[in-house]
Amino acid sequence: MVQFAIRMPQTEGGCPEWTMVELQGELETRDSSGLPGNRLGDLHFTKGGQPIVLIGHHVLHGKVVELEKPFAVLVKEKKKDNKDDSTDSMDTGDSAEDSEKCSDYLVKAVIRNKLVFKNRPRPIINLPHKKGL
Amino acid sequence: MNMTDLSYIHLSVVEFRYFDLRTLQEAQAVAEQAKLDLTDLNSSVQSLYLSQDMGDHEVRLVELDSSMVKHLEAGNSLMVRGDKADMAVVCTDDSTFELKSTQTTNSLLLLPDCRAPEQLVGGDGCLLHKEVYCISHLYLELKQCRPKLKKLQTLLQENVFTGPEYESDEKHTGKKYTTTDLLSLIQASEKELLQELRKLHAVHYDGYWRLVDFDYMGNVLQYIMDTVDCQSWSYDQIPTDKLLSMEDNVYPRVVLQHCLDCYGDRKTMELDGGSEEVHVLSEDKVCRYFAEYLLKGVGKFNLAEFLQTWKESVPVGMTTDLQQLEGVALIDKKSHPQVISHFPVTGLPEDAPDRFNRLFRTREKWTLEDITPYIRDLCERKQTVGSLLTKFARASTLPDGTKVYNSRVPIK
């Protein structure tokens, strides 16, 4: 049996709180440049606290939702001896007979709120396409 | 999730450098283009960027309840225990949860530093650059479940305790397990594990958890009762320490204490000169032992004969009652003569479909009264015996009006 712990490193200031943005569907780039490094869009809030996000040629209206069950963002703890830990303990059933100790998972952050964008995006017409700059 | 509702958002190719010199004015221009009412917007804008090394950021999202978060914040751990055959479970100190992976077609963007509306600066506002750490389509949910304890019996049967004098013989070379050992092998929380050990009457001997041989336990129990009789004590008020401290005790203190706890209850008596710890022998538990002694290894026992023998075997002053054998023995009222047989619930499969299969293989039709002791322990949180029966059995009525349950599926 595989056994490992989920721990929250005790740091001054406590565990960071992150935010989740939930979008329907997938983000794609029109060319094959891939997502990393690109600007995604702008996030506005109305005076009433409603989030609006502008991505590409779309306007998405959303709302802030407090999660009934918070999410923990987990990362695998790096093993001190740098052994290649190729097994992902969260996915696989282990093949070892006896109990095996795997890397622990550390809580990197807690997410208590999300910005959910469920409404159909509205297109932005006449968005000037800037080149260079 | 309606697949046709998916809106694919196409991200324009932006030839800007990462963290380009985007200004607040530009962002506001786009907002105007989008026909947003700038007077209704907070003056600050957060420009979101997908981090360069997004692909290297491997995270797992797990849904936790608030008490688990508090548990972690206090410096405690959640243990994840995975069996090769089953899915993984997460254990707190006292509960077990199934870990379920859920895929979503939604994109879940994680932002380490997004500001909530109330955290945005007022006045003229500014443009803030915010990074998206990674995007996920997967998260893990936790659902409270029964711990998986059947394996415990298998492990502890490797080396059953039959007395200190036999510990070094060839029958006692099997592995022995400490609490820590067991927690690394069983999918259960510590509290649930200890509860099950108590239920199995396991003794903590020399740092290891051991099942106690049935006959040996009977001898210890008999010795305790004989001692009580000899000393003219009462079964309702056995002075614990006096008994355990007797010089010529034939059994180790640990074993005597264990037997008292298995077959009696602790009580503090207020007497002149202070309080005293006593044990009150439980009539139900003692009678149950004697019944099992008679039924084990016999197969079917003529009911009338059994009842008589049982009555005669229990200590004077104790009364036998078939209610004491719930979940321990089964009576076949249809046979002539009626018979009773040993049928302990602890010997049955722990997985619900397998349990019901075995029950229906043993007996085709069950009344609610008869089947309840054999399925009660299957109830997950908020589940009732009734809902279990609805799920795994089919109700019908016999010609004489009795309501019975039989299997929904062919019996294996």
HADDOCK unambig.tbl for C-alpha pairs under 7 A between the chains (distance, minus, plus):
assign (segid A and resid 1 and name CA) (segid B and resid 81 and name CA) 6.90 0.50 0.50
assign (segid A and resid 1 and name CA) (segid B and resid 82 and name CA) 5.60 0.50 0.50
assign (segid A and resid 1 and name CA) (segid B and resid 83 and name CA) 4.77 0.50 0.50
assign (segid A and resid 1 and name CA) (segid B and resid 84 and name CA) 6.44 0.50 0.50
assign (segid A and resid 1 and name CA) (segid B and resid 185 and name CA) 5.91 0.50 0.50
assign (segid A and resid 2 and name CA) (segid B and resid 81 and name CA) 5.73 0.50 0.50
assign (segid A and resid 2 and name CA) (segid B and resid 82 and name CA) 4.98 0.50 0.50
assign (segid A and resid 2 and name CA) (segid B and resid 83 and name CA) 6.51 0.50 0.50
assign (segid A and resid 3 and name CA) (segid B and resid 80 and name CA) 5.64 0.50 0.50
assign (segid A and resid 3 and name CA) (segid B and resid 81 and name CA) 4.59 0.50 0.50
assign (segid A and resid 3 and name CA) (segid B and resid 82 and name CA) 6.38 0.50 0.50
assign (segid A and resid 3 and name CA) (segid B and resid 184 and name CA) 6.36 0.50 0.50
assign (segid A and resid 4 and name CA) (segid B and resid 79 and name CA) 5.92 0.50 0.50
assign (segid A and resid 4 and name CA) (segid B and resid 80 and name CA) 5.39 0.50 0.50
assign (segid A and resid 4 and name CA) (segid B and resid 81 and name CA) 6.81 0.50 0.50
assign (segid A and resid 5 and name CA) (segid B and resid 77 and name CA) 5.93 0.50 0.50
assign (segid A and resid 5 and name CA) (segid B and resid 78 and name CA) 5.56 0.50 0.50
assign (segid A and resid 5 and name CA) (segid B and resid 79 and name CA) 4.53 0.50 0.50
assign (segid A and resid 5 and name CA) (segid B and resid 80 and name CA) 5.82 0.50 0.50
assign (segid A and resid 6 and name CA) (segid B and resid 77 and name CA) 5.58 0.50 0.50
assign (segid A and resid 6 and name CA) (segid B and resid 78 and name CA) 5.07 0.50 0.50
assign (segid A and resid 6 and name CA) (segid B and resid 79 and name CA) 6.32 0.50 0.50
assign (segid A and resid 7 and name CA) (segid B and resid 72 and name CA) 6.27 0.50 0.50
assign (segid A and resid 7 and name CA) (segid B and resid 76 and name CA) 6.85 0.50 0.50
assign (segid A and resid 7 and name CA) (segid B and resid 77 and name CA) 4.98 0.50 0.50
assign (segid A and resid 7 and name CA) (segid B and resid 78 and name CA) 6.77 0.50 0.50
assign (segid A and resid 8 and name CA) (segid B and resid 72 and name CA) 5.62 0.50 0.50
assign (segid A and resid 8 and name CA) (segid B and resid 73 and name CA) 6.41 0.50 0.50
assign (segid A and resid 8 and name CA) (segid B and resid 75 and name CA) 6.54 0.50 0.50
assign (segid A and resid 10 and name CA) (segid B and resid 75 and name CA) 6.58 0.50 0.50
assign (segid A and resid 18 and name CA) (segid B and resid 110 and name CA) 6.95 0.50 0.50
assign (segid A and resid 18 and name CA) (segid B and resid 111 and name CA) 5.69 0.50 0.50
assign (segid A and resid 18 and name CA) (segid B and resid 112 and name CA) 4.47 0.50 0.50
assign (segid A and resid 18 and name CA) (segid B and resid 113 and name CA) 6.17 0.50 0.50
assign (segid A and resid 19 and name CA) (segid B and resid 110 and name CA) 6.08 0.50 0.50
assign (segid A and resid 19 and name CA) (segid B and resid 111 and name CA) 5.15 0.50 0.50
assign (segid A and resid 19 and name CA) (segid B and resid 112 and name CA) 6.39 0.50 0.50
assign (segid A and resid 19 and name CA) (segid B and resid 114 and name CA) 6.11 0.50 0.50
assign (segid A and resid 20 and name CA) (segid B and resid 108 and name CA) 6.39 0.50 0.50
assign (segid A and resid 20 and name CA) (segid B and resid 109 and name CA) 5.51 0.50 0.50
assign (segid A and resid 20 and name CA) (segid B and resid 110 and name CA) 4.80 0.50 0.50
assign (segid A and resid 20 and name CA) (segid B and resid 111 and name CA) 6.03 0.50 0.50
assign (segid A and resid 21 and name CA) (segid B and resid 108 and name CA) 5.82 0.50 0.50
assign (segid A and resid 21 and name CA) (segid B and resid 109 and name CA) 4.94 0.50 0.50
assign (segid A and resid 21 and name CA) (segid B and resid 110 and name CA) 6.53 0.50 0.50
assign (segid A and resid 22 and name CA) (segid B and resid 106 and name CA) 6.54 0.50 0.50
assign (segid A and resid 22 and name CA) (segid B and resid 107 and name CA) 5.76 0.50 0.50
assign (segid A and resid 22 and name CA) (segid B and resid 108 and name CA) 4.75 0.50 0.50
assign (segid A and resid 22 and name CA) (segid B and resid 109 and name CA) 6.25 0.50 0.50
assign (segid A and resid 23 and name CA) (segid B and resid 106 and name CA) 5.60 0.50 0.50
assign (segid A and resid 23 and name CA) (segid B and resid 107 and name CA) 5.16 0.50 0.50
assign (segid A and resid 23 and name CA) (segid B and resid 108 and name CA) 6.61 0.50 0.50
assign (segid A and resid 24 and name CA) (segid B and resid 6 and name CA) 6.27 0.50 0.50
assign (segid A and resid 24 and name CA) (segid B and resid 7 and name CA) 6.37 0.50 0.50
assign (segid A and resid 24 and name CA) (segid B and resid 105 and name CA) 6.97 0.50 0.50
assign (segid A and resid 24 and name CA) (segid B and resid 106 and name CA) 4.48 0.50 0.50
assign (segid A and resid 24 and name CA) (segid B and resid 107 and name CA) 6.17 0.50 0.50
assign (segid A and resid 25 and name CA) (segid B and resid 6 and name CA) 5.46 0.50 0.50
assign (segid A and resid 25 and name CA) (segid B and resid 7 and name CA) 5.69 0.50 0.50
assign (segid A and resid 25 and name CA) (segid B and resid 8 and name CA) 5.37 0.50 0.50
assign (segid A and resid 25 and name CA) (segid B and resid 105 and name CA) 5.72 0.50 0.50
assign (segid A and resid 25 and name CA) (segid B and resid 106 and name CA) 4.98 0.50 0.50
assign (segid A and resid 25 and name CA) (segid B and resid 107 and name CA) 6.10 0.50 0.50
assign (segid A and resid 26 and name CA) (segid B and resid 8 and name CA) 5.69 0.50 0.50
assign (segid A and resid 26 and name CA) (segid B and resid 9 and name CA) 6.48 0.50 0.50
assign (segid A and resid 26 and name CA) (segid B and resid 106 and name CA) 6.96 0.50 0.50
assign (segid A and resid 26 and name CA) (segid B and resid 107 and name CA) 6.00 0.50 0.50
assign (segid A and resid 27 and name CA) (segid B and resid 8 and name CA) 6.78 0.50 0.50
assign (segid A and resid 27 and name CA) (segid B and resid 9 and name CA) 5.51 0.50 0.50
assign (segid A and resid 27 and name CA) (segid B and resid 10 and name CA) 6.24 0.50 0.50
assign (segid A and resid 27 and name CA) (segid B and resid 11 and name CA) 6.59 0.50 0.50
assign (segid A and resid 28 and name CA) (segid B and resid 9 and name CA) 6.68 0.50 0.50
assign (segid A and resid 28 and name CA) (segid B and resid 10 and name CA) 5.25 0.50 0.50
assign (segid A and resid 28 and name CA) (segid B and resid 11 and name CA) 5.68 0.50 0.50
assign (segid A and resid 29 and name CA) (segid B and resid 10 and name CA) 5.96 0.50 0.50
assign (segid A and resid 29 and name CA) (segid B and resid 11 and name CA) 4.88 0.50 0.50
assign (segid A and resid 29 and name CA) (segid B and resid 12 and name CA) 6.29 0.50 0.50
assign (segid A and resid 29 and name CA) (segid B and resid 13 and name CA) 6.30 0.50 0.50
assign (segid A and resid 30 and name CA) (segid B and resid 10 and name CA) 6.48 0.50 0.50
assign (segid A and resid 30 and name CA) (segid B and resid 11 and name CA) 6.48 0.50 0.50
assign (segid A and resid 30 and name CA) (segid B and resid 12 and name CA) 6.23 0.50 0.50
assign (segid A and resid 30 and name CA) (segid B and resid 13 and name CA) 6.23 0.50 0.50
assign (segid A and resid 31 and name CA) (segid B and resid 13 and name CA) 6.87 0.50 0.50
assign (segid A and resid 35 and name CA) (segid B and resid 50 and name CA) 6.72 0.50 0.50
assign (segid A and resid 36 and name CA) (segid B and resid 50 and name CA) 5.19 0.50 0.50
assign (segid A and resid 36 and name CA) (segid B and resid 51 and name CA) 5.59 0.50 0.50
assign (segid A and resid 36 and name CA) (segid B and resid 52 and name CA) 4.72 0.50 0.50
assign (segid A and resid 36 and name CA) (segid B and resid 53 and name CA) 6.63 0.50 0.50
assign (segid A and resid 36 and name CA) (segid B and resid 54 and name CA) 5.88 0.50 0.50
assign (segid A and resid 37 and name CA) (segid B and resid 18 and name CA) 5.86 0.50 0.50
assign (segid A and resid 37 and name CA) (segid B and resid 49 and name CA) 6.82 0.50 0.50
assign (segid A and resid 37 and name CA) (segid B and resid 50 and name CA) 5.29 0.50 0.50
assign (segid A and resid 37 and name CA) (segid B and resid 51 and name CA) 5.29 0.50 0.50
assign (segid A and resid 37 and name CA) (segid B and resid 52 and name CA) 4.20 0.50 0.50
assign (segid A and resid 38 and name CA) (segid B and resid 14 and name CA) 6.97 0.50 0.50
assign (segid A and resid 38 and name CA) (segid B and resid 18 and name CA) 6.38 0.50 0.50
assign (segid A and resid 38 and name CA) (segid B and resid 49 and name CA) 5.87 0.50 0.50
assign (segid A and resid 38 and name CA) (segid B and resid 50 and name CA) 5.47 0.50 0.50
assign (segid A and resid 39 and name CA) (segid B and resid 48 and name CA) 6.03 0.50 0.50
assign (segid A and resid 39 and name CA) (segid B and resid 49 and name CA) 4.21 0.50 0.50
assign (segid A and resid 39 and name CA) (segid B and resid 50 and name CA) 6.07 0.50 0.50
assign (segid A and resid 40 and name CA) (segid B and resid 48 and name CA) 5.33 0.50 0.50
assign (segid A and resid 40 and name CA) (segid B and resid 49 and name CA) 5.18 0.50 0.50
assign (segid A and resid 40 and name CA) (segid B and resid 50 and name CA) 6.29 0.50 0.50
assign (segid A and resid 41 and name CA) (segid B and resid 47 and name CA) 5.89 0.50 0.50
assign (segid A and resid 41 and name CA) (segid B and resid 48 and name CA) 5.38 0.50 0.50
assign (segid A and resid 42 and name CA) (segid B and resid 45 and name CA) 6.67 0.50 0.50
assign (segid A and resid 42 and name CA) (segid B and resid 46 and name CA) 5.75 0.50 0.50
assign (segid A and resid 42 and name CA) (segid B and resid 47 and name CA) 4.39 0.50 0.50
assign (segid A and resid 42 and name CA) (segid B and resid 48 and name CA) 5.83 0.50 0.50
assign (segid A and resid 43 and name CA) (segid B and resid 45 and name CA) 5.93 0.50 0.50
assign (segid A and resid 43 and name CA) (segid B and resid 46 and name CA) 5.03 0.50 0.50
assign (segid A and resid 43 and name CA) (segid B and resid 47 and name CA) 6.08 0.50 0.50
assign (segid A and resid 44 and name CA) (segid B and resid 41 and name CA) 6.90 0.50 0.50
assign (segid A and resid 44 and name CA) (segid B and resid 45 and name CA) 5.31 0.50 0.50
assign (segid A and resid 44 and name CA) (segid B and resid 46 and name CA) 6.66 0.50 0.50
assign (segid A and resid 45 and name CA) (segid B and resid 41 and name CA) 5.82 0.50 0.50
assign (segid A and resid 45 and name CA) (segid B and resid 42 and name CA) 5.64 0.50 0.50
assign (segid A and resid 45 and name CA) (segid B and resid 117 and name CA) 6.20 0.50 0.50
assign (segid A and resid 46 and name CA) (segid B and resid 40 and name CA) 5.55 0.50 0.50
assign (segid A and resid 46 and name CA) (segid B and resid 41 and name CA) 4.06 0.50 0.50
assign (segid A and resid 46 and name CA) (segid B and resid 42 and name CA) 5.54 0.50 0.50
assign (segid A and resid 47 and name CA) (segid B and resid 40 and name CA) 5.55 0.50 0.50
assign (segid A and resid 47 and name CA) (segid B and resid 41 and name CA) 5.27 0.50 0.50
assign (segid A and resid 47 and name CA) (segid B and resid 42 and name CA) 5.40 0.50 0.50
assign (segid A and resid 49 and name CA) (segid B and resid 117 and name CA) 5.63 0.50 0.50
assign (segid A and resid 55 and name CA) (segid B and resid 11 and name CA) 6.50 0.50 0.50
assign (segid A and resid 56 and name CA) (segid B and resid 10 and name CA) 6.35 0.50 0.50
assign (segid A and resid 56 and name CA) (segid B and resid 11 and name CA) 4.76 0.50 0.50
assign (segid A and resid 56 and name CA) (segid B and resid 12 and name CA) 4.95 0.50 0.50
assign (segid A and resid 59 and name CA) (segid B and resid 34 and name CA) 6.83 0.50 0.50
assign (segid A and resid 69 and name CA) (segid B and resid 63 and name CA) 6.00 0.50 0.50
assign (segid A and resid 69 and name CA) (segid B and resid 64 and name CA) 5.67 0.50 0.50
assign (segid A and resid 69 and name CA) (segid B and resid 65 and name CA) 4.96 0.50 0.50
assign (segid A and resid 69 and name CA) (segid B and resid 66 and name CA) 6.60 0.50 0.50
assign (segid A and resid 70 and name CA) (segid B and resid 63 and name CA) 5.86 0.50 0.50
assign (segid A and resid 70 and name CA) (segid B and resid 64 and name CA) 5.66 0.50 0.50
assign (segid A and resid 70 and name CA) (segid B and resid 65 and name CA) 6.35 0.50 0.50
assign (segid A and resid 70 and name CA) (segid B and resid 66 and name CA) 6.82 0.50 0.50
assign (segid A and resid 71 and name CA) (segid B and resid 61 and name CA) 6.17 0.50 0.50
assign (segid A and resid 71 and name CA) (segid B and resid 62 and name CA) 5.37 0.50 0.50
assign (segid A and resid 71 and name CA) (segid B and resid 63 and name CA) 4.46 0.50 0.50
assign (segid A and resid 71 and name CA) (segid B and resid 64 and name CA) 5.90 0.50 0.50
assign (segid A and resid 72 and name CA) (segid B and resid 61 and name CA) 5.74 0.50 0.50
assign (segid A and resid 72 and name CA) (segid B and resid 62 and name CA) 5.22 0.50 0.50
assign (segid A and resid 72 and name CA) (segid B and resid 63 and name CA) 6.37 0.50 0.50
assign (segid A and resid 72 and name CA) (segid B and resid 64 and name CA) 6.80 0.50 0.50
assign (segid A and resid 73 and name CA) (segid B and resid 59 and name CA) 6.32 0.50 0.50
assign (segid A and resid 73 and name CA) (segid B and resid 60 and name CA) 5.84 0.50 0.50
assign (segid A and resid 73 and name CA) (segid B and resid 61 and name CA) 4.92 0.50 0.50
assign (segid A and resid 73 and name CA) (segid B and resid 62 and name CA) 6.70 0.50 0.50
assign (segid A and resid 74 and name CA) (segid B and resid 59 and name CA) 5.40 0.50 0.50
assign (segid A and resid 74 and name CA) (segid B and resid 60 and name CA) 4.95 0.50 0.50
assign (segid A and resid 74 and name CA) (segid B and resid 61 and name CA) 6.24 0.50 0.50
assign (segid A and resid 75 and name CA) (segid B and resid 58 and name CA) 6.74 0.50 0.50
assign (segid A and resid 75 and name CA) (segid B and resid 59 and name CA) 5.02 0.50 0.50
assign (segid A and resid 75 and name CA) (segid B and resid 60 and name CA) 6.50 0.50 0.50
assign (segid A and resid 93 and name CA) (segid B and resid 82 and name CA) 6.65 0.50 0.50
assign (segid A and resid 93 and name CA) (segid B and resid 83 and name CA) 6.30 0.50 0.50
assign (segid A and resid 93 and name CA) (segid B and resid 84 and name CA) 4.20 0.50 0.50
assign (segid A and resid 93 and name CA) (segid B and resid 85 and name CA) 6.70 0.50 0.50
assign (segid A and resid 94 and name CA) (segid B and resid 83 and name CA) 6.93 0.50 0.50
assign (segid A and resid 94 and name CA) (segid B and resid 84 and name CA) 4.91 0.50 0.50
assign (segid A and resid 95 and name CA) (segid B and resid 84 and name CA) 6.32 0.50 0.50
assign (segid A and resid 99 and name CA) (segid B and resid 184 and name CA) 6.19 0.50 0.50
assign (segid A and resid 99 and name CA) (segid B and resid 185 and name CA) 6.21 0.50 0.50
assign (segid A and resid 124 and name CA) (segid B and resid 33 and name CA) 6.70 0.50 0.50
assign (segid A and resid 124 and name CA) (segid B and resid 34 and name CA) 5.02 0.50 0.50
assign (segid A and resid 127 and name CA) (segid B and resid 33 and name CA) 6.44 0.50 0.50
assign (segid A and resid 131 and name CA) (segid B and resid 15 and name CA) 6.72 0.50 0.50
assign (segid A and resid 132 and name CA) (segid B and resid 15 and name CA) 6.21 0.50 0.50
assign (segid A and resid 132 and name CA) (segid B and resid 16 and name CA) 6.72 0.50 0.50
